Amino acid sequence: MKKLLMMISILVFISISGCGIVDNDTNDIEDTPKEEEPEEPNDKDDKDQANNEDKEPVEKEPYLESTIRTDSDGKNIVTNPSDIIVLVNKNRNLPSDYEPEDLISPGTPFRQGQDSPVRFMREEAGLALREMFAAGEEAGFIYYGRSGYRSYQIQQILFNNYAEAHGEEAANKFSARPGQSEHQTGLVMDITSEVANFDLTEEFGETEDGKWLQENAHRFGFILRYPKGKEDITGYQYEPWHYRYVGKEMAKEVYELDVTLEEYFKDYYN
């Protein structure tokens, strides 16, 4: 009888254990989510954040100031003479030894002889001139080049001759001193036509030929460099024949803004 009771007790215990009845303390430990351990501070991230907060925004140096140096004579010399958008004027001189490396003859009508160095332009500008002259011809206008590239030495001879004939002050209004002429860049062409007797005169700007150029040159990357009414800004008299290549994008902006290259760089170029 005792053995029977003992066996019944054992069976009851096994049955109760199978129902999952366990110690409450053990159940609390297993079901309670573990607390996440705090992350160790990242010294590198803190330092990077602190450094970024301490740094001041770096301002880009304006284009005009960043593209000149002052020589021993106190002259401002451009440091980017081969740049298509280089600004050359009475305050920004080209190096005396600068000569473009990609000069070509545009193959357009010209009033000078085949061997004249002033027939040449830089390749990009020369090809654009050819395209512009062709478009002008389709519109009924035949243009001729009068003067393209001029070296520092040639410009010196020209200016000296003008100064001797008209006086230095007068010459400085219509002729650039050596180093201050855009012609030395190889990006300029003085343009004329038969209606102007192939001369370079202000009257050319009032002709249909001259007006077509003023209204369409920007489509080919050229700007009228010395417009009327801007003499105090450019430093030179009105020259409706002097066209400067700057590329189509900039030429379009200068034309639409109706500003000189000096004004464009000062107020609009970033």
C-alpha positions as CSV (number, residue, x, y, z in Angstrom):
1,M,0.0,0.0,0.0
2,K,2.9,2.4,0.9
3,K,4.6,1.6,-2.4
4,L,1.3,2.3,-4.3
5,L,1.0,5.7,-2.6
6,M,4.6,6.6,-3.3
7,M,4.1,5.8,-7.0
8,I,1.0,8.0,-7.2
9,S,2.9,10.9,-5.6
10,I,5.6,10.6,-8.1
11,L,3.2,10.6,-11.0
12,V,1.4,13.7,-9.7
13,F,4.7,15.6,-9.4
14,I,5.7,14.7,-12.9
15,S,2.2,15.8,-14.2
16,I,2.4,19.2,-12.4
17,S,6.0,19.8,-13.7
18,G,4.8,19.2,-17.3
19,C,2.2,21.9,-17.1
20,G,4.9,24.5,-16.9
21,I,4.6,25.6,-13.3
22,V,8.0,27.1,-12.5
23,D,9.5,29.4,-10.0
24,N,8.2,33.0,-10.2
25,D,11.6,34.6,-9.7
26,T,13.0,32.6,-12.6
27,N,10.1,33.6,-14.9
28,D,10.7,37.3,-14.1
29,I,14.3,37.0,-15.0
30,E,13.6,35.3,-18.4
31,D,10.6,37.6,-19.5
32,T,12.0,41.0,-18.4
33,P,13.8,42.8,-21.3
34,K,17.4,43.5,-20.6
35,E,18.3,47.2,-20.0
36,E,20.5,48.4,-22.9
37,E,23.9,49.4,-21.8
38,P,24.7,53.1,-22.4
39,E,27.0,53.7,-25.4
40,E,30.4,54.8,-24.8
41,P,31.0,58.4,-25.9
42,N,32.6,58.8,-29.3
43,D,35.4,61.3,-28.8
44,K,36.1,61.5,-32.6
45,D,32.5,62.6,-33.4
46,D,32.5,65.2,-30.6
47,K,35.8,66.6,-31.9
48,D,34.6,66.7,-35.5
49,Q,31.4,68.5,-34.5
50,A,33.4,71.0,-32.4
51,N,35.8,71.6,-35.2
52,N,33.0,72.2,-37.7
53,E,31.3,74.7,-35.3
54,D,34.6,76.6,-34.9
55,K,35.3,76.8,-38.7
56,E,34.1,80.0,-40.5
57,P,32.7,79.6,-44.0
58,V,35.5,80.0,-46.5
59,E,34.7,82.8,-49.0
60,K,35.9,82.3,-52.5
61,E,38.2,85.1,-53.6
62,P,36.7,87.3,-56.3
63,Y,37.7,86.4,-59.8
64,L,39.2,89.7,-60.6
65,E,41.4,89.8,-57.5
66,S,42.5,86.2,-57.8
67,T,43.7,86.6,-61.4
68,I,46.3,89.4,-61.0
69,R,49.7,90.0,-59.5
70,T,51.7,93.2,-59.0
71,D,55.1,93.3,-60.6
72,S,58.1,95.3,-59.4
73,D,57.0,98.4,-61.3
74,G,53.6,98.4,-59.5
75,K,51.7,97.2,-62.6
76,N,48.8,94.7,-62.2
77,I,49.7,91.7,-64.4
78,V,47.0,89.1,-65.3
79,T,47.9,85.6,-64.2
80,N,45.5,83.9,-66.6
81,P,46.4,85.3,-70.0
82,S,45.3,82.2,-71.9
83,D,41.9,82.1,-70.3
84,I,39.1,82.6,-72.9
85,I,37.5,85.1,-70.4
86,V,40.6,86.9,-69.4
87,L,39.9,90.6,-68.6
88,V,42.5,93.0,-70.1
89,N,42.2,96.8,-69.7
90,K,44.2,99.8,-68.5
91,N,44.4,98.3,-65.0
92,R,45.1,94.7,-66.0
93,N,48.1,94.1,-68.2
94,L,49.1,91.1,-70.2
95,P,52.7,89.8,-69.6
96,S,55.0,91.3,-72.3
97,D,56.1,87.9,-73.4
98,Y,52.6,86.4,-73.8
99,E,51.8,85.0,-77.2
100,P,48.9,82.5,-77.7
101,E,50.0,79.0,-78.8
102,D,46.9,78.2,-80.9
103,L,46.8,81.0,-83.4
104,I,45.1,80.2,-86.8
105,S,43.9,82.1,-89.8
106,P,40.1,82.0,-89.7
107,G,39.9,81.8,-93.5
108,T,37.5,84.7,-93.6
109,P,37.6,87.8,-95.9
110,F,40.4,90.1,-94.8
111,R,41.7,93.5,-95.8
112,Q,45.3,92.7,-95.0
113,G,47.8,90.6,-97.0
114,Q,48.1,86.9,-96.6
115,D,51.3,87.1,-94.6
116,S,50.1,89.8,-92.2
117,P,50.2,88.5,-88.5
118,V,47.0,90.5,-87.7
119,R,45.0,88.0,-89.8
120,F,45.3,85.5,-87.0
121,M,43.2,84.6,-83.9
122,R,43.1,81.9,-81.3
123,E,41.6,78.8,-82.8
124,E,38.3,78.8,-80.8
125,A,37.7,82.4,-81.6
126,G,38.8,82.1,-85.2
127,L,36.3,79.2,-85.9
128,A,33.6,81.2,-84.2
129,L,34.4,84.2,-86.4
130,R,34.1,82.1,-89.4
131,E,30.7,80.9,-88.3
132,M,29.6,84.4,-87.6
133,F,30.7,85.7,-91.0
134,A,29.0,82.9,-92.7
135,A,25.7,83.6,-90.9
136,G,26.1,87.3,-91.8
137,E,26.5,86.4,-95.4
138,E,23.3,84.4,-95.3
139,A,21.6,87.5,-93.9
140,G,23.0,89.6,-96.7
141,F,26.1,91.1,-95.1
142,I,29.7,90.6,-96.2
143,Y,32.2,91.3,-93.4
144,Y,35.9,91.7,-93.5
145,G,38.5,91.4,-90.8
146,R,40.9,94.3,-90.3
147,S,43.0,93.5,-87.3
148,G,43.2,90.4,-85.1
149,Y,46.2,89.3,-83.1
150,R,48.8,91.9,-82.4
151,S,51.9,91.2,-80.3
152,Y,53.2,93.3,-77.5
153,Q,55.9,94.7,-79.7
154,I,53.5,95.6,-82.5
155,Q,51.2,97.3,-80.1
156,Q,54.1,99.3,-78.7
157,I,55.0,100.6,-82.2
158,L,51.3,101.5,-82.9
159,F,50.8,103.3,-79.6
160,N,54.1,105.2,-80.0
161,N,53.1,106.3,-83.5
162,Y,49.7,107.5,-82.4
163,A,51.1,109.3,-79.4
164,E,53.6,111.1,-81.6
165,A,50.9,112.1,-84.1
166,H,48.1,113.0,-81.6
167,G,49.7,113.3,-78.2
168,E,49.8,110.6,-75.6
169,E,46.7,111.7,-73.7
170,A,44.6,111.6,-76.9
171,A,46.2,108.3,-78.1
172,N,45.3,106.7,-74.8
173,K,41.6,107.1,-75.6
174,F,41.6,105.1,-78.8
175,S,44.7,103.0,-78.7
176,A,45.9,100.7,-75.9
177,R,49.3,100.8,-74.5
178,P,51.4,97.7,-75.0
179,G,50.2,95.0,-72.6
180,Q,46.8,96.6,-72.2
181,S,45.5,95.6,-75.7
182,E,43.0,92.8,-76.1
183,H,44.4,92.2,-79.5
184,Q,47.4,90.5,-77.8
185,T,45.0,87.8,-76.4
186,G,44.2,86.6,-79.9
187,L,40.5,86.8,-79.0
188,V,39.6,90.0,-80.9
189,M,38.8,91.0,-84.4
190,D,38.2,94.5,-85.7
191,I,35.4,94.1,-88.3
192,T,34.4,96.3,-91.2
193,S,32.5,96.1,-94.5
194,E,32.1,97.7,-97.8
195,V,29.4,100.2,-96.5
196,A,32.1,101.6,-94.2
197,N,34.6,101.8,-97.1
198,F,36.4,99.0,-95.2
199,D,37.5,101.5,-92.6
200,L,37.1,101.5,-88.8
201,T,34.7,104.3,-88.0
202,E,31.9,105.1,-85.6
203,E,29.5,105.4,-88.5
204,F,29.8,101.7,-89.0
205,G,27.7,101.2,-85.9
206,E,24.8,103.0,-87.6
207,T,24.8,100.9,-90.7
208,E,22.7,97.8,-91.2
209,D,25.9,95.8,-91.3
210,G,27.0,97.2,-87.9
211,K,23.5,96.7,-86.4
212,W,23.4,93.1,-87.4
213,L,26.6,92.5,-85.7
214,Q,25.5,94.2,-82.5
215,E,22.3,92.2,-82.4
216,N,23.7,88.8,-83.3
217,A,27.4,88.6,-82.3
218,H,26.6,87.1,-78.9
219,R,25.1,84.0,-80.7
220,F,28.6,83.2,-81.8
221,G,30.4,84.0,-78.5
222,F,31.4,87.6,-79.3
223,I,30.6,90.9,-77.5
224,L,30.9,94.5,-78.6
225,R,33.7,95.3,-76.2
226,Y,33.6,99.1,-76.2
227,P,30.0,100.3,-76.5
228,K,28.7,103.8,-76.7
229,G,28.1,105.6,-73.4
230,K,30.4,103.3,-71.5
231,E,33.7,105.2,-72.1
232,D,34.2,106.0,-68.5
233,I,34.0,102.3,-67.6
234,T,36.1,100.8,-70.4
235,G,38.5,103.7,-70.7
236,Y,38.2,103.8,-74.5
237,Q,36.0,105.5,-77.0
238,Y,33.1,103.8,-78.7
239,E,34.3,101.2,-81.2
240,P,31.5,99.5,-83.1
241,W,34.1,97.4,-85.0
242,H,35.9,95.8,-82.0
243,Y,34.5,92.4,-81.2
244,R,35.8,90.2,-78.4
245,Y,35.3,86.5,-78.1
246,V,34.3,85.3,-74.6
247,G,32.3,82.1,-75.4
248,K,28.6,81.8,-76.1
249,E,27.4,81.5,-72.6
250,M,29.1,84.6,-71.3
251,A,28.4,86.6,-74.4
252,K,24.7,85.9,-74.1
253,E,24.7,87.1,-70.5
254,V,26.7,90.3,-71.2
255,Y,24.4,91.0,-74.2
256,E,21.1,90.5,-72.2
257,L,22.4,92.4,-69.2
258,D,23.6,95.2,-71.5
259,V,26.8,95.7,-69.6
260,T,30.5,96.0,-70.3
261,L,32.9,93.2,-69.5
262,E,34.1,95.3,-66.5
263,E,30.6,95.6,-65.1
264,Y,29.9,91.9,-65.7
265,F,32.9,90.7,-63.7
266,K,32.3,93.2,-60.9
267,D,28.5,92.7,-60.4
268,Y,27.4,89.5,-62.0
269,Y,30.2,86.9,-62.3
270,N,30.7,84.3,-59.5
